[in-house]
Amino acid sequence: MLSANPSTTIIDQPTKVDGSLGWFGIMRLGLVQTCIGAIVVMTTSTLNRIIVVELSLPAIIPGILVALHYFVQVIRPKMGFISDQGKRKTPWIIGGMGVLALGGAAASLGTALLGMNLIVGLIVSFIAFVMIGVGVSISGTSLLALLAKSINDQRRAAAATIVWLMMIFGFAITSILIGKFIDPYTPTKVVTIAGVVSIIAFVLTTLSLYRLEETVSEYAKNLPEAKKDHLPFKQAIAEMWKDRDIRHFTQFIFISMLAFSSQDLILEPFAGIVFNYTVGQTTSLSGLQHSGVLIGMLMVAVCGSSFLRKYFGSLSFWTVYGCIASAIAMAGLCVGGLIGPSWPLKLNVFLLGVANGAFSIAAIASMMRLAVLDGAGKEGVRIGLWGGAQAMAFGLGGLLGAVASDAARWLITDTASAYSFVFSLEALLFVISAKFAKNIQR
């Protein structure tokens, strides 16, 4: 039987007794992240494969387009700054999703045109991926800003885990459904499927946000109001950069995500060349790493609860030591490159995933906490700054990881030693990021 107190009926009420966002409300915001993930994975994964395989075009084309959508996200701080000037984040999330949905549909059209007229297809694709970067910047930044100011401190780790797992679910379910309906490939079918995915994502986002922000408006009002400086954007960023903790957290985000992303493009080739893994085995190894990431995220979510935190450490603990554990796991790959097939590579990669998942989800929860620690009203520009740093790191990480791998193999005769050298650089980046995380005092 449901309680007579309406504030305790989770299904009916998206908020807690204290007015903060409850589990149902968090899952509604997570559904928005699912929609963002659905469009992004469609454009960065499925269309990537079509350009390279079905259209037989150089892989550099989708590589540049994907990097473009990351580098466009340098506008995240500006988008967060603008959204902070208003009272509500919902219009920005819906508007950003609209731009993202149009970009996703345009990207599929550009891909279809690539097979008919290369120049026209490239122009349309370029515009589409710029729109995707802009849409993610607006909707993603405002979404995290709303989440940051809508939940209490005890739920941050769990909320971050839920939202990110739902984004991963968006990746997975979209890939599965597109794979089911896209064969046999035709340009018309690609455009149709992309249009349907984009429309569904926009509609679900609008429905998920319906009257949600109003339910936590009273809780947000209870947060101390950040000092309104009414400065222009450049001056506001300059003033914010003087804050030692914000500066160190930004540097931590960039360096840790650079290390995190630079391993993606070289781990499977490393396993294939040094450990003689087949294509299927390297794919399974990647899946094992992602399983470890999931376990690491869930571990922090459980241990970050108010009951277990005093026994298993704070978010700062998981952030710092998650980076150190990642560095140790990367050092293990260095040793594995030197020892060869006798090294327990699968266990090493799994533990790397656990460490990566632990530090990344703790960092996201810490980001939401630091965004509102001095009061509400500046959470958008802060999260925008950190989101922009992450996007730049992801854009550079994949590129630099591959370039460093090729350069090391060219300079170092032994391939295994070359990979070990690159992994040692990534381990060093994790150690440096742990130092920056440890220096954050608030």
C-alpha positions, 0 to 999 in steps of 0.5 A, a space after each residue: 500500500 502506498 503511503 498517505 504522504 505523497 512525497 514518499 511515492 516514488 512513482 508519482 513524485 520525482 522529488 524527495 521530501 527535501 525537494 531535491 530530485 528523487 530516483 524517478 526524476 534522476 532517471 527522467 534526466 537519464 533518459 535525456 542522456 540516453 537520447 543524446 547518446 542515441 544520436 551521437 552513436 548513430 553519427 560517430 559509429 554507424 555512419 563511420 562504418 558506412 563511409 569506409 566500408 559501403 562507400 569505400 572512402 578513406 577513413 580520414 573522412 569520418 575521422 575528421 568529422 568525428 574530431 570536428 564535433 568534439 572540437 566544436 564543443 569548445 563553445 560549451 563554456 559560452 553555452 553554459 554562461 548564457 543558460 546561467 543568465 536565465 531562470 530555467 535550463 529546460 528550454 536550453 536542453 530541448 533547444 539543444 536537442 532540436 539542433 542535435 536531432 537536425 544534425 543527426 538527420 543531416 549527417 545521414 543525408 550527407 553520408 548518402 550524398 557522399 556516394 553520389 557527389 563527394 563535394 556536396 556530401 562533404 559540405 553537408 556532412 561538415 555542416 551536420 557535424 558542426 550542428 551535432 557539436 553545437 547541439 551536444 554543447 547546448 543540451 549536454 551542458 544544460 542537462 548536467 547543470 540542471 542535475 547538479 543543482 537538483 540533487 543533494 550531496 548523498 545522491 551525486 555518485 549514484 545519480 552520475 552512474 545512473 545518467 551515464 549508464 543510461 547514455 551507454 544504454 542509448 549507445 547499445 540499443 541504438 546500435 542494435 536496432 539500426 543493425 537490425 533494420 539497416 540491412 541491406 544497405 541503401 542510402 534511402 534507408 539510412 536517411 529514413 532510420 536516422 530521421 526516425 531516431 532523431 524524431 524519437 529522441 527529440 520527443 522523448 526528451 520533451 516528454 521527460 522534461 515536462 514540468 520536471 524543473 518546476 518540481 525542484 525549483 524550491 530546492 534550487 532556491 534553497 541553495 545560496 545564490 552565487 554572487 552575480 558579477 554581470 561580467 562579459 563572458 571573457 571576463 567571467 571566465 578569467 575571474 573563474 580561472 583565478 579560483 584555484 580549485 576550478 583551475 586544478 579541476 579543469 586541468 585534471 579533467 583534461 589530462 585524465 580524459 586525454 589519458 583515458 581516450 588515447 588508449 582506445 585506438 591502440 589497445 586492440 592493435 597492441 593485443 593483435 601484434 604483441 599477443 597474437 590475438 585474432 580480430 574476434 579476441 581483440 573485440 572481446 578484450 574491448 568488451 571485457 574492458 567496458 565490463 570493468 568500466 561498468 563495475 567500477 562505476 557501480 562500485 563508486 555509486 554504492 560506496 558513495 552512499 551516505 552509509 558506506 562513505 565513511 568506510 570506503 572513502 569520499 568522491 575525492 578518494 575514488 577520483 585520486 586513487 582511481 587515477 593511480 590505479 589506472 596508472 598502475 594498470 597502464 604500467 602493467 600493460 608496459 610490462 606485458 608488452 615486454 614479457 609477451 603472451 605469458 602476461 595475464 592481459 585479460 585480467 590487466 585490461 579488466 582491472 584497467 576498466 575498473 579503475 577507469 570507471 571508478 575515477 571517471 564516475 567519481 570525477 563526474 559526481 565531484 564536478 556536479 558538487 563543485 559546480 554548485 558549491 559556492 551557490 547556484 547561478 554559475 553551474 552552467 558556465 563551470 560545467 561548460 568549462 569542464 565539458 569543453 576540456 573533456 571534449 578537447 581531450 577526447 578529440 586530441 586523445 584518439 589522434 595523439 594516441 595513434 600518432 604516438 604509437 606510429 611514431 614510437 614504432 618508427 623510432 623503436 625497432 621492437 614493436 612491443 617496446 614501442 607500445 610499452 613506451 606509449 603506455 608508460 606515457 599514458 600512465 604518467 598522465 594518470 599520475 599527473 591527473 591524480 596530483 591535480 585531483 589531490 590538490 582540490 581542497 573544496 
